[in-house]
Amino acid sequence: MHVATLIVELHLPDCSSLKQKRSRLKPLLAQLHREFNVSAAEVGDNDLHRSAIVALAVVSNDARHAQRVLDGIPEWIERKRPDLQVVDHQISLR
């Protein structure tokens, strides 16, 4: 069994409140779950309205498959959600 995680740091330039931030992140997390079959949650910068850290995880019996699933997510976010900017991302495989 292989567990792969992806940590994505996001910048939300147009958010002016935490309520607005949550209204953008909640649909993003649901879309990522549906599109990539991953678990997704906001795990950092919870009290900052223009920044978010999101963690995604996938479990697979094939390490290459897990890596491929997560590799495409940062680009997908930038393509599908132009209101969010990917600042950094890091993949970890165990």
C-alpha positions in Angstrom: 0.0 0.0 0.0 1.3 3.5 -0.9 0.1 6.8 0.5 0.8 9.9 -1.5 0.2 13.4 -0.2 0.2 16.8 -1.9 0.5 20.1 0.0 -0.6 23.1 -2.0 -0.1 26.7 -0.9 -2.7 28.9 -2.5 -3.0 32.7 -2.8 -6.5 34.1 -3.0 -5.8 37.7 -4.2 -9.5 38.9 -4.3 -10.6 37.6 -1.0 -11.5 40.2 1.6 -12.9 38.0 4.4 -12.7 34.6 5.8 -16.2 33.9 4.7 -15.3 34.7 1.1 -12.3 32.5 1.4 -14.3 29.6 2.6 -16.9 30.1 -0.2 -14.1 29.6 -2.7 -12.2 26.7 -1.0 -15.2 24.5 -0.2 -16.2 24.1 -3.9 -12.6 23.6 -4.8 -12.1 20.8 -2.3 -15.3 19.1 -3.5 -14.2 19.4 -7.2 -10.8 17.9 -6.4 -12.5 15.0 -4.6 -14.8 14.3 -7.5 -12.3 14.8 -10.3 -9.3 13.0 -8.8 -10.8 10.7 -6.1 -8.6 12.2 -3.4 -9.2 13.3 0.1 -8.8 17.1 0.4 -8.8 19.5 3.3 -7.6 23.0 4.3 -4.8 22.4 6.8 -3.1 25.7 7.2 -3.4 29.5 7.1 -6.9 29.1 8.4 -7.1 32.6 9.8 -5.6 34.4 6.8 -8.2 35.5 4.2 -5.8 35.7 1.2 -3.8 32.5 1.8 -4.6 28.8 2.2 -2.7 25.6 2.6 -4.6 22.6 1.2 -3.6 18.9 1.7 -4.6 16.1 -0.6 -4.1 12.4 -0.1 -4.5 9.3 -2.3 -4.0 5.6 -1.3 -3.0 3.1 -4.0 -1.4 -0.2 -4.4 0.8 1.3 -7.2 3.1 4.1 -6.2 3.4 5.4 -9.8 -0.4 5.7 -10.0 -0.5 7.7 -6.8 2.2 10.0 -8.0 0.5 10.5 -11.4 -2.8 11.4 -9.7 -1.2 14.1 -7.6 1.1 15.5 -10.3 -1.7 17.0 -12.3 -3.5 18.7 -9.5 -1.6 22.0 -9.2 -1.9 22.6 -13.0 -5.6 21.6 -12.9 -6.2 24.2 -10.1 -4.6 27.0 -12.1 -6.5 26.0 -15.3 -9.9 25.5 -13.7 -9.8 28.1 -11.0 -8.2 31.3 -12.3 -9.3 33.1 -9.1 -6.7 31.0 -7.2 -2.9 31.1 -7.6 -0.7 28.1 -6.8 2.3 29.6 -4.9 4.0 26.3 -4.1 3.3 22.6 -3.9 5.1 19.5 -2.6 4.4 15.8 -3.1 5.4 13.1 -0.6 5.1 9.4 -1.2 5.2 6.7 1.6 
